[in-house]
Amino acid sequence: MRKDKQIGLGVFSSLVLLVFSLVFYKERIIFIDAAYQAFFLIHEGSFNIQNNRFAEALPQILPLLTIRLGCSLKMVLMAFSASYVLWHFIFFSLSAFALKDKQMALAGALFSVLMVAQTFYWVPSELPLGISFSFFAWAMIRNKSQHSGRRWRYLGYFVLAFVLVFFHPTLLFVVAFSICFFLITEPSNYKKWACFSAMFVGILVFKMLFFKTSDYDKNAFGKLHNFITLFPRYFGLTSNKQFLKNCLTDYYWLPLFLLGIFAFYFKEKEFKKLAFLFVSFFGYLLLINVSYYDGADKFYLENLYLPLSVFVILPFVVDILPKMDIKKSMALLILVFLTSWIRIGMSHQPFTKRLDFEQHILNETANVSNKKIIFHEAAFPNNPLIMSWGTSFEMLFLSALNSPQEARYVAIDDHPENYQWAIDENQYWISKWNMVKNAEMNRKYFDNKDESKYVILLSYGNYDQHK
């Protein structure tokens, strides 16, 4: 009965997040990477895979289906937004109802809310979906009712390991922690976890040898050099201060869960688990905060912090929750989910604000003679954009939502002079890194026939004075 109520709460939470994904579809999809991906899904009509992260194809299935069915742009973007929540729910449901591992199902449901705020509005990162998949993977490995032969079981482990390796590089820390945790907690399943571990390491080595590391990942790994340059000044970092501040405003359940688990392990004299959790949690936190010692955009760092929630969720659902009084455990879970839904819902504000800002620019320039504009970002001091590199995609979507004929070619960039080479390309839509010929645009969604030249504006308001 206890677990049925917990699973019911997880199902309801998925429904709440699905509603949020539909209400805030513009905030989630018309934002840098997601807008970039959505454009090329529409333009190419096929999967858009970046950095050899092939699992990225999963949430692209539904929007591609709506595109091929000829649905409206709004429906395509809403489907893309909802798709991420639906895949979290699929992994949750497989764990809960197919594999009957309600602990891993609840872990997946808790992960989707426990320390989520701005990451709800930055959807393309493969890490959150990869973590949700990992809970399903652990449910598969823990499943005691497997009646298939050893050969099929090993094949299943291989598939799970392969998918996890090609999700996101940071998922390595989640996998390593989870395997060690279950080896300590469930020593009777040692052979299963050892077999899976060997496969995971083997596939990881294969990937490193035969798949080129992207410049994006190289840059991320290059930040590890900060451990040398900053030694031993690790504790007064800007990133540490920002993290502590966010623990008070958004990630408040994280330290509360951590302290509660420490107290539980100390009381139960589970000192091995206590030491393992302490080293894992603060070791990973140090890794991220030293790598990004001067801070970064909140949505980006929050995404990298998400494994910390796994480090407290697994001990909570496996070790603590089964020993709690039913009424107290449900009251705690309801409080966690309720406060998290409120936090996630309120976190839309900076993303709505940036969309309003872009829409205002589109409205202000709707009747000017030069409608294809590249603004210098300096023309908008203290703007709410967060990042400007995706504005060409974002403005295109915002304008085309009214009708395909209203699609506009407008961008904001901190170095507009880099577009100078393309000014005379009047038959193209231009972004920071791409250009697509007007005639090749998907007319179902972007039917802009404007063949005037682009203009670069160094100030806002003087539309007839351009560079």
N, C-alpha and C positions, 0 to 999 in steps of 0.2 A: 504493500500500500504506500509506504514511504517513497519508494522509487517511482511509482506510478505518478504520484503528485509532482515529484521533481521533474519528471519527463514532460508532464503536462505544462509545467511552468516553462520548460525549454521550448516547447511547441509554441506557446503563446508569445514568448520573447521573439521567436523567429517571425511571427506574424506582425508584431510591432515593428521590427526592423524592416520587414518588407514594405509596410505602409510608409515608413520614413524614406525608404529608397525611392518610392514612387512620388511622394510629396516633394522631396528634394532632389529629383532626378537631374535638374539643371545644375545645382550646386555640385553634384557628384561627377557628372559627365562633362560638363562644359568647364573643365579645369585642367589645364596643362596636359599631362600625359594621357588622360582619358579622352580629351578632345582630339588629341593627335591620333590615338588608336581608332576612335569612332570615325574620323574622317577617312582613314585608309581602309577601314572595313567597308565603308560605303563606296569609296573610289575604286578599290580593287575587287570587292566582292568576295574576298577570301580572308583567311586568318592572318593576323598581324602579330608575328612572334618576334620578340626582341631578346637579345643576349642569350640565345639557346635555352630559354625558359619555356619549354614546350607545353607545360601544363597551363600556360597562359591562354591556350586555345579553349579551355573549358568554358569560361564566362563569355567567350565570343560566339558560342554556338547559337544562343537565343537571338542576339541582335542580327547575326547573319541570316537567320531564318526569317526574321521580320523584313529584312532588306529584300530577300528573294521573293517574299510574298507581296512586295510592293506597298508595305505599310507606310504611314506618314512618318516624317522625321521625328515628330514627338514620340510616336510609338517605338521607333527604333531606339531613341535615347532612353526612354523609360525601360525598355526591355534590357538594354545594356546595364542600366543601374540596378534593376531588380535581379539580374542574372547572378551577381555576386552573392546576394543574400540567399538566393535559391540554392546555390551550390553549397554554402555553409549548411543549409537545412538538409540537403541531400546526404551529406556526410554524417550529420547528426542523426537523421532517420535510419540510415544503414546501421549505425552503431546501436541505436536504441531498439529498433524493431526487427531488423534482420539478424543481427549478431547477439542481441539481448544483453549487450554490455552497457548498462545504464550509467555506470560510473564514467565511462569515456564519452558517452552521449552528453551527460551533464557537464563534463569538462569542456566539451566543444561549445555548449550553450553559454557557459560562464565566460569562456575566452572571448566570445563575440561581443561582450559588454563590459567586462570587469575594468579595463583601463582604456577603453575606446572613447575617443572624443573626436579629434580632427581626422584621425585615420578613417573614420566612416565616410569622410568626404574626399579622400584620396584613394580611389578604388583600384588603380591598376597594379599596385604592388602585389607581387605573387606571395609575399610572406604570410599575410593573414590567412589566405585560402590554403596555403601549404600547411600551416599549423593546424587548421581544421581537419585537413586530410590526415595529418599525423595521428590525431585522436582515433580516426576510423582505422588507421593502420594498426595502432596498438590494440584496438578491439579485435581485429582480425588475428593478431598474434596471440592474444590472451584467450581466444575462443577455445573452450574446452570440449565443445561438441562437434569438432571437426571430424567427420567420418571419411573424408576423402583420403586417398592414399598419400604416402609420404612424398611421392614424386609431385603430385598436384599441390601439396602444401608448400613444398620448396619453390614451385613455380609461382605460387601466390606471393611468397616472401620476396621473390625476385622482382615481380611487378611492382610491389609496394616500394621496395628500395629504389627501383629505377625512377618511379614517379617522384619520390621525395628528393632524389639527387638533382632532378631537372626542374624543381620548383623555384628555389631561391637559395643562394649561397649561405645566407644567415641561418637557414633551416638546419644546418649542420649542428648548431649549438643546441637547438631544441631536440634533435634526434639523439645527440650524445647524452644530454641530461636525462631524457626519458628512458633510454636503455639502461643507464646506470641506476636510475631510481627503481626500475622494475627488477633489475638484478638484485638489488638490496632488499626490496619488498617481497618479491616472489622468487626466491632462489630455486624453487622446484621447477620453474620454467627456464632454467639456465640454458638448456640446449636450444630452445626456440630463439631466445634472444642472441645467443652466440652465432647461430646460423644466420639470422637476419643481419647482425652486425657485420659479419664477414662479407655478405653480399653487398651491403651498403658501401663498405669501404672499397670493395673491388670495383663497383660501378663508379664511385667517386674518382678513383684513380684513372679509370678508363676515360671519364669525362675530362679530367685534367690533361691527359695525354693526347686525346684526339679531337677535342673541341677547343677552339681558340678562345681565350679569355677576352671578353669585350673590354674596350677602353673604360667603360663605365665601372666595371668590376675592378679593373686594375687600379683606377683612381681611388676606389673605396678601400682596397687592401693596402694601398700606398700610405694611407693615414696611420697605419700601425707604426710607422717610423716615429710618430709623435711620442711613443713610449721612451725613445732614446733622447729626443730633443728636450722633452719636458722633465726628464728624471732629475730629482725626485719630487718635483712640484706637482703632484697629482690631485691634491685635495682642495686647492683654492681656485679651481677652474670655473669659468663661466658656465660651462655645461652642468657642473655639479649643482651650482646655485639655481639654475633654471629647472633642473630636475626636482630639487627639493621644493621649489615654489609650485611646480605642477602637481606634486604629491599632495599639496594642501588644497588645490583648486579642482583638479581633475582625477588624479590617480590615487585618491585617498584610500581606496580599498586595498591597494597594493601593500603599503606599510602595515595596515591593520591585519591583513591576512598573514603577512610575514611574521609579525610579532606573535600573533596567535599560534602559528605553527611552531615557532621557536619555543614558546611556553609549553605547548603540548609535548613536543619531543623531549624537552628537559624533564617534564613531569613523568613521562613514560620511560625515562632513561634510554631513549633512542639517540644516543650521542653520535653514532655513526651517521645517521640521517641528518641530524642537526648540523654537524660539521660539513657534510656534503652540500646541504642547502645553502649554508652560509658562504662557502667558497664559490659555489655556482652562481648565486645571486649577485654577490658583490664583485666577483671576478668579471662577470659579463657586463655589469653596470660600469665598472672601471674601463673595460675594453671600449665601450661605446663613448663614454664621456671623454676619454683621452683622445680617441680618434677624432672626435668633434669637439675639441677642447674649448673652442670659441663660440660654441652653440651653433644652431642651424634653425631652419624653419621648423616650427613646432610639429606640423603634420609629418615631416620627414623623420625627425628624431623619435617621435611617438611610435612610428612604424618600427623603428629599430629596437625600441624598448619592449615591444610586445612579447618577446620570449620570456621576459621577467614575469609576466602574468602566468605563463605555463609553469614556471618554477614554483609558484605558490598554489596553482590550481590542482596539479596532480597530487601533492601531499594532502590537500584539503579534501578532495573527493574520495581518495583511496584510504587515507588513514584516519581523518578526523570525522568526517560527516557520518560514517556508519556508527560511530560511538556516541553521537549526539542524540538528545531527546528529539522525537519526531516533530513535536510542535515547535521547539526552539530552532531546529534546523530549517524548517519551512519558513518560519518568521524571518530568519536571517537571510535565506535565499530570496524571499520576496523583497526584503529591504534592499539587497544588493541589486537585483534586477530593476526595481522601481527607480532607485536613485540613478542607476546607469542609463536607463531610458531617458530620464529627464536631462542628464548631462549630454547625451548624444544629440537629443533634439535641440538643445540650446546651442550646441557647437556649430550650428549652421551659419551663425551670424556673420563671421568674416567672409564666408564664401558667398552668401547672399549679397553682402555689401559690394564685393568686387564685381558681381554680375550687374548690380544696379549701376555701378560706375561705368561699365562698358556699354550698357544699354543707353545711358545718358549721352555718351559720346556718339553713338549711332543716331540717336534722336536729333542731337545738335547739328550733325553733319548731313542729315537726310536730304536737304535741299541745296547744298552747295554745288558749285559748278564742277569741282574736282572731288569725285566720290571715292576714288581709290587712293587711300591715304596711309602713309606711314608716319606716325607721330614719334617725335623724340620723347623718351620717357621723362626727361628733365622738364618737359612742358607740364607735367602733372606732379609737382612736389607732394610728398606725403600721400601718394595714391595708395589705394587698398588692394592692389593687384596681387601682392605676395610674390609672384613671379610674372614676368611679362613675355617670356619666350613663346608662350602658346596663344597669345592674343589673336593672331591671324586666324587660327582655328576657332577660337571662342567667339570672335565677332562674326565669323561666317555662320556658325550655328545659331547664334542669337538672332541675327537678321533673317536667316532662312526659316526659322520657326514660324514666322508670320506667313510666308509663302516662298516658294522656290525663286520666284522672280525678284524678291526683295533681298536676296543674298548679297552681302556687301563684302568688299575686299578692303579691310581696315586692319591695321596692326599698330602696336606700340612697342618700341624697342629702345634699349639703352645705347645702342650703337647703330642708328639708322643709316649712317654713312656706308655700312656694309651692304646695303641694298642698292647702292648707286649704280652698280653694274646692271641691274634689272629694270631701271627706270623706264627704259625705252621698250621693254617687253610688254606691250599693251595687250597682247592676246593671252596673258598668263595670270593665274592666281599665284601669289608669291607668299611663302612663309619664311621663317628664319633659315631653314635648311632644305626646303623643297619648293619646286615650282611645277604647276600643272597647267597644261594648256586649256583654255576656256572650252574648246570643242570636246575635250576629253573628260570634263566634269560630268558627274552623274546628274543629268537634267531633271530627274525625278525630284532631286533634293536641292540642287544649286543651279538655278537657271539664270545666271548672270550673263547678259550679252554685252555688257559695257566694255568697249574696246579703247577707252581713253587711257592715257598713260598714268602711272602712279606719280604722286607728288610726295615729297618729304617735307613735313612741317616741323619746324623747330620750336614753335609756340602754339598754344591752344587759343583759338578764337580768330586768328588772322588767316583765314582759309585761302586768301588770294595771294599770300606772301609765302612762297615755298622755295625750297632750295633746288 
